[in-house]
Amino acid sequence: MPKQSNSAWMQYLLPDISDEALVERMRIPLPILPSIEQLDLEDATRTLRKHLDSVYEPTDQDVQVVRRVLGEARSHVRSYYEDERAFVGTINSVDYLDSLPEPSTTIITSEAGVGKTSLSGAIQRVLGPTASQTATPDCGPLPIIGGVFFKAHTAKTSIDMLNLIHGQLGGGFDFKRADVRTKQTLRRKLYREGCFFLVMDEIQSITQGKGSGAHAVQMLHMMRELKVPSFAIGNYNFGHRLMAQHDQDMQRFTHRPVIMFPEHSEHKDFIAYLKALRNSCGELLSFDPETEARAIHWMSNGVKRIIVSLIELTYSIERESKRGRDVKIGVEEMRSAYMSTQFSAFRTRVELVRSHLEEGKKIREDLRCPFDLTDKQAQQQLRLAADARKARLNLANLMDSITPDDRAGQQADQSPSDSTSLVQSDAVRRPRSVAAQGRESPKRGAVPKPKASKPSLTQEDVNRDWGDG
């Protein structure tokens, strides 16, 4: 077995790959929307949604996360595969396996809909098909599978998770208990099959209800006991559950988390995603990704799931109104759908996040990051806040363009939320200004001060911020 870094194990992890080559491995061929005009509305809408969900364009953030995963895996290979004595010990000696230090566990988190599950698929494409390595004469040729990927909702108990991992390694679903012997058997198989890391997606699905945080921590501990690096992918509310655990668990599992954010409206990756959507849908989408990116960002905060849902709803509304003839989806049609009552849940979420970014207002925990931000991440948030401030100028123009019924429904949807469901944000926020201090409630008996008039909105401002002028 070679001891240098040109072994098949290390080469499988692409130690010298460039960013450009990595992006090409992550990318999938652009899907083309099949004809849906002849389908009934429900089938057509379902087909469109499935198609839009399949569109993926690698981002700079995705590349950074993939490099983080490959880096953890390479460190693991250097420790236990590049040295013959260590490798033979890991697959043959129970005592040696038990003595190994616990590997890293990395949390990958974001607001729901930013693209974490798509990223998981990109990691699998980067690694490619199973390879093999000729080891020592006693071991013979061994496979290299790279990593095991599974969703948390398919493995809601520890024994479910162990059986699921064992099944993906070619074994059966025959473990009955999550005891020491079971974990030793699975450890040996993981090392022998060339599995360098585990990825559990949608972990927030097991953090629902009382005691859910402790259950998630138990699952993470079980992954660590298998002695390979692991990655847990989940929404912000999963991170909040972890931060509420005991200090030693919180520190162990929240060390160097990966936090993903939506791109701002002028970011090349956001524009590239809009281009991919338009190009994949033929003549159905008529917006211009270059000049109308800001308008689409205002209606979605750059969250891909919200953009997809908005296009889906717009198609449904337009097809019903035009009876299936010559449906085109542009920014104007998307604006009308955005203000409709059918989109109220997403609109409320967009405007909550926008007010949080711009003014530091209270927000639900599933919409705010549970971890402290690095300087670079704080700059990303500040750029999104700048987009939110510009977006305020668009509201007057948009309200003028909708019907009285939709306007009444939109105002009803914006009623204040129950204060018990809100939590104070710890994310990046503007310092409290003198003007903000002056907005405190007046004392009983005091005469309230008259409010200063706001500068009027000009058509020039609207055109500039919508990108129409």
C-alpha positions as CSV (number, residue, x, y, z in Angstrom):
1,M,0.0,0.0,0.0
2,P,1.5,3.4,-0.9
3,K,2.2,5.7,2.0
4,Q,2.4,9.0,-0.1
5,S,-0.6,11.1,-1.0
6,N,-1.0,9.7,-4.5
7,S,-2.9,6.7,-3.3
8,A,-6.3,6.0,-4.9
9,W,-8.0,7.0,-1.7
10,M,-6.5,10.5,-1.8
11,Q,-6.8,10.9,-5.6
12,Y,-10.5,10.1,-5.3
13,L,-10.8,13.3,-3.2
14,L,-9.4,15.4,-6.0
15,P,-6.5,17.1,-4.0
16,D,-5.4,19.4,-6.9
17,I,-8.7,20.3,-8.5
18,S,-9.2,23.9,-9.5
19,D,-12.4,25.9,-8.8
20,E,-13.3,25.9,-12.5
21,A,-13.0,22.1,-12.7
22,L,-14.9,21.7,-9.4
23,V,-17.8,23.8,-10.7
24,E,-18.0,21.6,-13.9
25,R,-18.3,18.5,-11.7
26,M,-21.0,20.1,-9.6
27,R,-23.1,21.4,-12.5
28,I,-25.9,19.3,-14.1
29,P,-27.1,19.6,-17.7
30,L,-29.7,22.3,-17.9
31,P,-33.1,20.6,-18.0
32,I,-35.6,21.8,-20.7
33,L,-39.2,22.2,-19.7
34,P,-41.5,19.9,-21.7
35,S,-44.6,21.1,-23.4
36,I,-47.3,21.7,-20.7
37,E,-49.9,23.6,-22.7
38,Q,-52.0,20.5,-23.4
39,L,-52.0,19.3,-19.8
40,D,-54.7,20.2,-17.4
41,L,-53.9,23.0,-14.9
42,E,-53.0,20.7,-12.0
43,D,-50.7,18.5,-14.1
44,A,-49.1,21.4,-15.8
45,T,-48.4,23.2,-12.5
46,R,-47.0,20.1,-11.0
47,T,-44.7,19.5,-14.0
48,L,-43.5,23.1,-14.0
49,R,-42.7,22.9,-10.2
50,K,-40.8,19.7,-10.6
51,H,-38.8,21.2,-13.5
52,L,-38.0,24.5,-11.7
53,D,-36.8,22.5,-8.6
54,S,-34.4,20.6,-10.8
55,V,-32.6,23.7,-12.1
56,Y,-29.2,24.1,-10.3
57,E,-26.4,26.6,-10.9
58,P,-23.3,26.3,-8.7
59,T,-22.5,29.3,-6.6
60,D,-19.3,30.6,-5.0
61,Q,-20.8,29.6,-1.6
62,D,-21.4,26.0,-2.9
63,V,-17.8,25.7,-4.0
64,Q,-16.5,26.8,-0.6
65,V,-18.7,24.3,1.2
66,V,-17.7,21.4,-1.1
67,R,-14.0,22.3,-0.5
68,R,-14.7,22.2,3.2
69,V,-16.2,18.7,2.9
70,L,-13.3,17.5,0.7
71,G,-10.8,19.0,3.2
72,E,-12.2,17.2,6.2
73,A,-12.3,13.9,4.2
74,R,-8.6,14.3,3.0
75,S,-7.5,14.9,6.6
76,H,-9.3,11.7,7.6
77,V,-7.6,9.8,4.7
78,R,-4.1,11.1,5.7
79,S,-4.6,9.9,9.2
80,Y,-6.0,6.4,8.7
81,Y,-5.5,5.3,5.0
82,E,-2.0,6.6,4.0
83,D,-0.3,4.7,6.8
84,E,-0.4,0.9,6.4
85,R,-0.3,0.1,10.1
86,A,-3.1,2.5,10.9
87,F,-5.3,1.2,8.1
88,V,-4.9,-2.5,8.9
89,G,-5.5,-1.6,12.6
90,T,-8.8,0.2,11.7
91,I,-10.3,-2.7,9.8
92,N,-9.0,-5.6,11.9
93,S,-8.6,-4.5,15.5
94,V,-11.7,-3.7,17.6
95,D,-9.5,-2.2,20.3
96,Y,-7.7,0.0,17.8
97,L,-11.0,1.3,16.5
98,D,-12.3,2.0,20.0
99,S,-9.1,4.0,20.7
100,L,-9.5,6.4,17.7
101,P,-10.3,10.0,18.6
102,E,-13.7,11.3,17.7
103,P,-13.8,13.0,14.3
104,S,-15.2,16.4,13.4
105,T,-19.0,17.1,13.1
106,T,-19.9,20.1,11.0
107,I,-23.2,21.9,10.9
108,I,-24.4,23.3,7.6
109,T,-27.3,25.7,8.1
110,S,-29.3,28.4,6.4
111,E,-32.8,29.8,6.1
112,A,-35.1,27.3,4.5
113,G,-35.1,27.3,0.7
114,V,-31.6,28.7,0.1
115,G,-30.3,25.5,-1.6
116,K,-28.8,23.1,1.0
117,T,-30.3,19.9,-0.4
118,S,-29.1,20.9,-3.9
119,L,-25.7,21.3,-2.5
120,S,-25.8,17.8,-1.1
121,G,-26.5,16.5,-4.6
122,A,-23.6,18.6,-5.9
123,I,-21.2,16.9,-3.4
124,Q,-22.3,13.5,-4.6
125,R,-21.6,14.5,-8.2
126,V,-18.2,15.8,-7.4
127,L,-17.1,12.4,-5.9
128,G,-18.3,10.4,-8.8
129,P,-18.8,6.6,-9.1
130,T,-17.3,4.0,-6.7
131,A,-13.5,3.4,-7.3
132,S,-11.2,0.8,-5.9
133,Q,-7.8,0.5,-4.2
134,T,-5.5,-2.5,-4.0
135,A,-4.4,-2.6,-0.4
136,T,-2.1,-5.0,1.4
137,P,-1.9,-8.7,0.3
138,D,-4.0,-9.6,3.3
139,C,-6.8,-7.2,2.4
140,G,-6.9,-7.4,-1.3
141,P,-8.8,-4.9,-3.6
142,L,-11.0,-2.6,-1.6
143,P,-13.9,-0.3,-2.8
144,I,-13.9,3.5,-2.4
145,I,-17.5,4.8,-2.0
146,G,-16.5,8.3,-0.7
147,G,-19.5,9.2,1.5
148,V,-22.9,8.0,2.7
149,F,-25.8,10.4,2.3
150,F,-29.2,10.1,3.9
151,K,-32.1,12.2,5.1
152,A,-32.9,12.4,8.8
153,H,-36.7,11.7,8.3
154,T,-35.8,8.2,7.0
155,A,-33.7,7.5,10.2
156,K,-35.6,8.9,13.2
157,T,-34.0,6.6,15.7
158,S,-30.3,5.6,16.3
159,I,-30.9,2.0,15.2
160,D,-32.7,3.2,12.1
161,M,-29.7,5.4,11.2
162,L,-27.2,2.5,11.8
163,N,-29.2,0.2,9.6
164,L,-29.6,2.8,6.9
165,I,-25.8,3.4,6.8
166,H,-25.1,-0.3,6.8
167,G,-27.6,-0.8,3.9
168,Q,-25.8,1.8,1.8
169,L,-22.6,0.0,2.4
170,G,-24.0,-3.2,0.9
171,G,-25.1,-4.8,4.2
172,G,-28.5,-5.7,5.4
173,F,-31.0,-3.9,7.7
174,D,-30.4,-6.5,10.4
175,F,-29.1,-4.5,13.4
176,K,-31.5,-4.9,16.3
177,R,-29.7,-2.7,18.9
178,A,-27.4,0.3,18.9
179,D,-25.0,-1.4,21.2
180,V,-21.2,-1.5,21.3
181,R,-20.9,-4.6,19.1
182,T,-23.1,-3.1,16.4
183,K,-21.1,0.1,16.3
184,Q,-17.8,-1.8,16.1
185,T,-19.1,-3.9,13.2
186,L,-20.3,-0.8,11.3
187,R,-17.0,1.1,12.0
188,R,-15.0,-1.6,10.4
189,K,-17.2,-1.7,7.4
190,L,-17.1,2.1,6.9
191,Y,-13.2,2.0,6.9
192,R,-13.0,-1.1,4.7
193,E,-15.5,0.3,2.1
194,G,-13.6,3.6,1.8
195,C,-16.3,5.8,3.4
196,F,-14.6,9.1,4.4
197,F,-17.7,11.0,5.7
198,L,-21.4,10.9,6.5
199,V,-24.0,13.5,5.5
200,M,-27.4,13.7,7.2
201,D,-29.7,16.1,5.4
202,E,-33.0,17.7,6.7
203,I,-32.0,17.2,10.3
204,Q,-34.6,19.8,11.4
205,S,-37.2,17.1,10.7
206,I,-36.3,15.4,13.9
207,T,-36.2,18.6,16.0
208,Q,-40.0,19.0,16.3
209,G,-41.7,18.9,19.7
210,K,-40.6,18.6,23.3
211,G,-37.1,17.0,23.8
212,S,-36.3,17.2,20.1
213,G,-33.1,19.0,20.6
214,A,-31.8,16.3,22.9
215,H,-32.8,13.7,20.3
216,A,-30.9,15.4,17.6
217,V,-27.8,15.6,19.8
218,Q,-28.1,11.9,20.5
219,M,-28.1,11.2,16.7
220,L,-25.1,13.4,16.2
221,H,-23.2,11.6,19.0
222,M,-24.0,8.3,17.3
223,M,-22.5,9.6,14.0
224,R,-19.4,10.6,15.8
225,E,-19.0,7.2,17.4
226,L,-18.6,5.7,14.0
227,K,-15.2,7.5,13.8
228,V,-15.6,9.2,10.4
229,P,-16.2,12.9,9.8
230,S,-19.9,13.9,9.6
231,F,-22.0,16.7,8.3
232,A,-25.5,17.6,9.5
233,I,-27.5,19.8,7.2
234,G,-30.5,21.7,8.6
235,N,-32.5,25.0,8.8
236,Y,-31.9,27.7,11.4
237,N,-34.3,26.3,13.9
238,F,-32.1,23.2,14.2
239,G,-29.2,25.4,15.1
240,H,-31.3,27.1,17.8
241,R,-32.1,23.7,19.3
242,L,-28.4,23.0,19.5
243,M,-27.6,26.3,21.1
244,A,-30.1,25.5,23.9
245,Q,-28.3,22.2,24.8
246,H,-25.6,21.7,27.5
247,D,-22.4,23.7,27.0
248,Q,-20.2,20.7,26.1
249,D,-22.7,19.5,23.4
250,M,-23.2,23.0,22.1
251,Q,-19.4,23.6,21.8
252,R,-18.8,20.2,20.3
253,F,-21.4,20.5,17.5
254,T,-21.4,24.2,16.8
255,H,-17.6,24.6,16.3
256,R,-17.0,26.3,12.9
257,P,-20.5,26.0,11.5
258,V,-21.1,26.6,7.8
259,I,-23.7,29.3,7.3
260,M,-25.3,29.8,3.8
261,F,-27.0,33.0,2.8
262,P,-29.1,34.1,-0.2
263,E,-27.1,36.2,-2.7
264,H,-27.8,39.9,-3.0
265,S,-29.6,41.3,-6.1
266,E,-26.5,42.2,-8.1
267,H,-24.4,39.1,-7.3
268,K,-23.3,37.2,-10.4
269,D,-24.6,33.9,-8.9
270,F,-28.1,35.3,-8.4
271,I,-28.2,36.6,-12.0
272,A,-26.8,33.3,-13.3
273,Y,-29.6,31.4,-11.5
274,L,-32.2,33.6,-13.1
275,K,-30.7,33.0,-16.5
276,A,-30.7,29.3,-15.9
277,L,-34.4,29.4,-15.0
278,R,-35.3,31.5,-18.1
279,N,-33.2,29.4,-20.5
280,S,-34.7,26.2,-19.2
281,C,-38.3,27.3,-19.6
282,G,-38.1,28.5,-23.2
283,E,-40.5,31.3,-24.0
284,L,-42.6,30.8,-20.8
285,L,-40.4,33.2,-18.8
286,S,-40.0,36.6,-20.3
287,F,-38.2,38.6,-17.6
288,D,-34.6,39.9,-18.2
289,P,-32.2,38.5,-15.6
290,E,-29.8,41.4,-16.1
291,T,-32.1,44.4,-15.7
292,E,-34.9,42.9,-13.6
293,A,-32.9,41.0,-11.0
294,R,-33.6,43.6,-8.4
295,A,-37.3,43.4,-8.9
296,I,-37.3,39.6,-8.5
297,H,-35.0,39.8,-5.5
298,W,-37.4,42.3,-3.8
299,M,-40.2,39.7,-4.1
300,S,-38.1,36.8,-2.8
301,N,-35.1,38.1,-0.8
302,G,-33.0,35.9,-3.2
303,V,-34.4,32.7,-1.7
304,K,-34.6,30.1,-4.5
305,R,-37.6,28.2,-3.1
306,I,-39.6,31.4,-2.9
307,I,-38.7,32.3,-6.5
308,V,-39.8,28.9,-7.7
309,S,-43.1,29.1,-5.8
310,L,-43.8,32.6,-7.2
311,I,-43.2,31.5,-10.8
312,E,-45.5,28.4,-10.1
313,L,-48.3,30.6,-8.7
314,T,-47.9,33.2,-11.5
315,Y,-48.3,30.5,-14.1
316,S,-51.4,29.2,-12.5
317,I,-53.0,32.6,-12.3
318,E,-52.1,33.6,-15.8
319,R,-53.2,30.3,-17.3
320,E,-56.6,30.6,-15.6
321,S,-57.1,34.2,-16.7
322,K,-56.0,33.6,-20.3
323,R,-57.5,30.1,-20.5
324,G,-54.2,28.5,-21.4
325,R,-53.5,30.7,-24.4
326,D,-50.1,32.4,-24.8
327,V,-49.0,32.4,-21.2
328,K,-46.0,34.6,-20.6
329,I,-44.4,35.2,-17.1
330,G,-42.6,38.5,-16.7
331,V,-42.0,40.8,-13.8
332,E,-45.3,42.5,-14.0
333,E,-47.2,39.2,-13.8
334,M,-45.0,38.1,-10.9
335,R,-45.7,41.4,-9.0
336,S,-49.4,40.7,-9.3
337,A,-49.0,37.2,-8.0
338,Y,-46.7,38.4,-5.2
339,M,-49.5,40.7,-3.9
340,S,-52.2,38.0,-4.2
341,T,-53.8,36.4,-1.2
342,Q,-52.5,32.9,-2.4
343,F,-48.9,34.1,-1.8
344,S,-49.5,35.7,1.6
345,A,-47.5,33.2,3.6
346,F,-44.4,33.7,1.5
347,R,-44.9,37.4,1.3
348,T,-45.2,37.7,5.1
349,R,-41.9,35.7,5.4
350,V,-40.1,38.0,2.8
351,E,-41.3,41.2,4.5
352,L,-40.4,39.9,8.0
353,V,-36.8,39.2,6.9
354,R,-36.6,42.5,5.1
355,S,-37.7,44.5,8.1
356,H,-35.3,42.5,10.2
357,L,-32.3,43.2,7.9
358,E,-33.2,46.9,7.5
359,E,-34.4,47.8,11.0
360,G,-33.4,45.0,13.3
361,K,-37.0,44.1,14.1
362,K,-38.0,41.0,16.0
363,I,-38.2,37.9,13.9
364,R,-39.1,34.2,14.2
365,E,-36.1,31.9,15.1
366,D,-36.5,29.9,11.8
367,L,-35.7,33.1,9.9
368,R,-32.6,34.3,11.9
369,C,-29.2,32.8,12.1
370,P,-28.4,31.2,15.5
371,F,-24.7,31.6,15.3
372,D,-22.3,34.6,15.5
373,L,-21.3,35.8,12.0
374,T,-17.8,36.3,10.7
375,D,-16.8,39.7,9.2
376,K,-17.4,38.3,5.7
377,Q,-20.8,36.9,6.6
378,A,-21.7,40.2,8.3
379,Q,-20.9,42.0,5.0
380,Q,-23.3,39.7,3.2
381,Q,-26.0,40.6,5.6
382,L,-25.3,44.3,5.3
383,R,-25.6,44.0,1.5
384,L,-28.9,42.3,1.8
385,A,-30.0,45.0,4.2
386,A,-29.1,47.6,1.5
387,D,-31.3,45.7,-0.9
388,A,-34.1,45.9,1.7
389,R,-33.8,49.6,2.1
390,K,-34.0,50.2,-1.7
391,A,-37.0,47.9,-1.8
392,R,-39.1,50.2,0.3
393,L,-39.3,52.6,-2.6
394,N,-41.1,50.0,-4.7
395,L,-44.1,49.4,-2.4
396,A,-46.0,52.6,-3.3
397,N,-45.7,51.9,-7.0
398,L,-46.8,48.3,-6.5
399,M,-49.8,49.2,-4.3
400,D,-51.0,51.5,-7.0
401,S,-51.0,48.6,-9.5
402,I,-53.2,46.2,-7.7
403,T,-57.0,45.9,-7.3
404,P,-58.8,47.2,-4.2
405,D,-59.7,43.6,-3.2
406,D,-56.1,42.4,-3.3
407,R,-54.9,45.5,-1.5
408,A,-57.3,44.8,1.3
409,G,-56.2,41.2,1.5
410,Q,-52.5,42.2,1.5
411,Q,-53.1,44.7,4.4
412,A,-54.9,42.0,6.4
413,D,-52.1,39.6,5.8
414,Q,-49.6,42.2,7.3
415,S,-51.4,42.3,10.7
416,P,-49.0,42.1,13.6
417,S,-48.0,38.6,14.6
418,D,-48.5,37.2,18.0
419,S,-45.7,38.5,20.1
420,T,-45.2,35.2,21.8
421,S,-44.1,33.6,18.6
422,L,-41.3,36.1,18.1
423,V,-37.8,36.2,19.5
424,Q,-35.2,38.9,19.7
425,S,-32.6,38.7,17.0
426,D,-28.9,38.4,17.8
427,A,-27.9,38.7,14.1
428,V,-26.2,41.8,12.6
429,R,-28.4,44.9,13.0
430,R,-28.1,48.6,12.8
431,P,-27.2,50.6,15.9
432,R,-30.2,52.2,17.5
433,S,-30.3,55.7,16.1
434,V,-31.5,58.9,17.8
435,A,-34.5,58.8,15.6
436,A,-35.3,55.3,16.8
437,Q,-35.0,56.4,20.4
438,G,-37.5,59.1,19.8
439,R,-40.1,56.5,18.7
440,E,-40.6,55.1,22.2
441,S,-44.1,55.1,23.6
442,P,-45.0,58.4,25.3
443,K,-45.6,58.4,29.1
444,R,-49.1,58.5,30.4
445,G,-50.5,62.0,30.2
446,A,-47.9,63.2,27.8
447,V,-48.9,64.9,24.6
448,P,-47.5,62.9,21.7
449,K,-45.2,64.8,19.3
450,P,-46.4,65.3,15.7
451,K,-44.8,62.9,13.3
452,A,-42.4,64.4,10.7
453,S,-43.6,64.1,7.1
454,K,-41.7,61.6,5.0
455,P,-40.2,62.7,1.7
456,S,-42.5,61.9,-1.3
457,L,-41.7,59.1,-3.6
458,T,-40.8,60.1,-7.1
459,Q,-41.3,58.1,-10.3
460,E,-37.6,58.5,-11.0
461,D,-36.9,56.7,-7.7
462,V,-39.3,53.9,-8.5
463,N,-37.9,53.4,-12.0
464,R,-34.3,53.3,-10.8
465,D,-34.9,50.8,-8.0
466,W,-37.1,48.5,-10.1
467,G,-34.5,48.6,-12.8
468,D,-37.0,49.8,-15.4
469,G,-35.4,53.1,-16.2
